[in-house]
C-alpha cells in the first residue's frame, strides 16, 4: 500500500509548511529533482563517509604491513592513527584542518622511517646471501624509495608465508 503524502509529510520537521513538506517528500522518493539539492547532499554525504572509512581501513592495513615488514615504529604509529581516527568519527571537537595536519605529520614520520631502510647492494653476493629471508627476488628499479617500500612488502610476505 502506498503511503499518502500527508502521512509522510507529517513525520517531517514541524517548521516546514505543508507545501514544503510535500516537495521534500517527493524529492526524497525521487519523484522530481530536488530544488534545494538535498539528493546531492545525501549522495555526497555517503561518498564522504565511504571515503573516510576506506582511508581508515587502508591506514590500518598499511600499519599491519609495516609491522610485518620490520618497521615496528611506523606500523604501530599507523595502527594507532587508524584506531584514534575511527574512534573520533563524528564526535570530534578538533577542527578538520588540525586533524588533516596531524594525519599528514604521521605520514611524514612514516615516510621518514621507511627511507631509513637499508637495501643491500645487488652486486655483492655476500651481502645478498646473508640477508633476511625474502618472498621473491627483486631487481632495483632505480627509485630508492620505491625499492625500500618493495623490500618492506617483500619482507612482510616472507614472514607471512608458511614455512
C-alpha positions in Angstrom: 0.0 0.0 0.0 1.4 3.4 -1.0 1.8 6.0 1.7 -0.1 9.2 1.4 1.9 12.4 1.0 0.3 13.8 4.1 1.3 10.8 6.3 5.0 11.1 5.3 4.9 14.9 5.5 3.6 14.8 9.0 6.7 13.0 10.1 9.0 15.7 8.8 10.1 18.7 11.0 7.3 21.0 12.1 9.0 24.1 10.9 8.1 23.4 7.3 4.8 24.3 5.7 2.7 21.5 4.2 3.8 22.5 0.7 7.4 22.4 1.7 7.0 19.0 3.3 5.3 17.7 0.2 8.1 18.9 -2.0 10.7 17.4 0.3 8.9 14.1 0.4 8.6 13.9 -3.4 12.4 14.7 -3.7 13.3 12.0 -1.2 11.4 9.3 -3.1 12.7 10.5 -6.4 9.6 11.9 -8.0 11.3 15.1 -9.2 14.7 16.7 -8.9 15.3 18.5 -5.6 15.2 22.3 -5.8 17.4 22.5 -2.7 20.0 19.9 -3.7 19.0 17.6 -0.8 19.6 14.5 -3.0 23.1 15.7 -3.9 23.9 16.3 -0.2 22.8 12.8 0.6 24.9 11.3 -2.1 27.9 13.5 -1.2 27.5 12.6 2.5 27.5 8.9 1.6 30.6 9.4 -0.6 32.4 11.3 2.2 31.6 8.5 4.8 32.8 5.8 2.3 36.0 7.6 1.5 36.7 8.3 5.2 36.2 4.7 6.3 38.2 3.5 3.3 41.1 5.7 4.3 40.9 4.5 7.9 41.0 0.8 6.8 43.8 1.4 4.4 45.8 3.2 7.0 45.4 0.3 9.4 46.3 -2.2 6.7 49.5 -0.3 5.8 50.4 -0.3 9.5 50.0 -4.1 9.6 52.2 -4.5 6.5 54.9 -2.2 8.1 54.7 -4.2 11.3 55.2 -7.5 9.5 58.0 -5.9 7.3 60.1 -5.0 10.3 59.2 -1.3 10.7 57.7 -1.6 14.1 57.5 2.2 14.9 55.9 3.1 11.7 53.4 0.2 11.8 52.4 0.9 15.4 52.0 4.6 14.6 49.7 3.9 11.6 47.6 1.4 13.5 47.2 3.9 16.4 46.3 6.6 14.0 43.6 4.4 12.4 42.1 3.5 15.8 42.1 7.1 17.0 40.6 8.3 13.7 37.9 5.6 13.9 37.1 6.5 17.5 36.7 10.2 16.7 34.4 9.8 13.7 31.5 12.2 14.0 32.2 13.4 17.5 35.5 15.1 17.5 35.8 18.7 18.7 39.1 19.0 16.9 38.8 21.2 13.7 39.1 19.4 10.4 42.2 21.3 9.4 44.0 20.3 12.5 43.1 16.6 12.0 44.4 16.8 8.4 47.7 18.4 9.7 48.1 15.7 12.3 47.5 12.9 9.8 50.0 14.5 7.4 52.5 14.7 10.2 52.0 11.0 11.0 52.5 10.1 7.3 55.6 12.3 7.2 57.1 10.4 10.1 56.3 7.1 8.5 57.9 8.1 5.2 61.0 9.3 7.1 61.2 5.9 8.8 60.7 4.0 5.6 63.5 6.0 4.0 66.0 4.6 6.6 65.5 1.0 5.2 68.8 -0.4 4.1 68.9 -2.1 0.7 71.9 -4.3 0.2 73.9 -3.9 -3.0 72.8 -6.5 -5.5 76.3 -6.8 -6.9 77.7 -8.0 -3.6 77.0 -11.8 -3.4 78.0 -12.0 0.3 75.5 -9.2 1.4 72.8 -10.8 -0.7 73.4 -14.3 0.7 73.4 -13.3 4.4 70.4 -11.1 4.3 67.0 -11.8 5.7 64.5 -14.1 4.1 62.6 -12.6 1.2 59.5 -13.8 -0.6 60.8 -13.1 -4.2 63.9 -11.7 -5.9 63.6 -8.1 -6.8 65.6 -6.1 -9.3 66.2 -2.5 -8.2 64.0 0.0 -10.1 66.4 2.9 -9.7 64.0 4.8 -7.4 65.4 4.3 -3.9 62.1 4.9 -2.0 60.1 2.5 -4.2 62.8 -0.1 -3.7 62.6 0.4 0.1 58.9 0.0 0.1 59.0 -3.1 -2.1 61.7 -4.6 0.2 59.5 -4.0 3.3 56.5 -5.5 1.5 58.7 -8.4 0.4 59.8 -9.0 4.0 56.2 -8.9 5.1 55.3 -11.6 2.5 58.2 -13.8 3.6 57.2 -13.5 7.2 53.5 -14.3 6.5 54.3 -17.2 4.2 54.0 -20.7 5.7 57.4 -22.3 6.3 
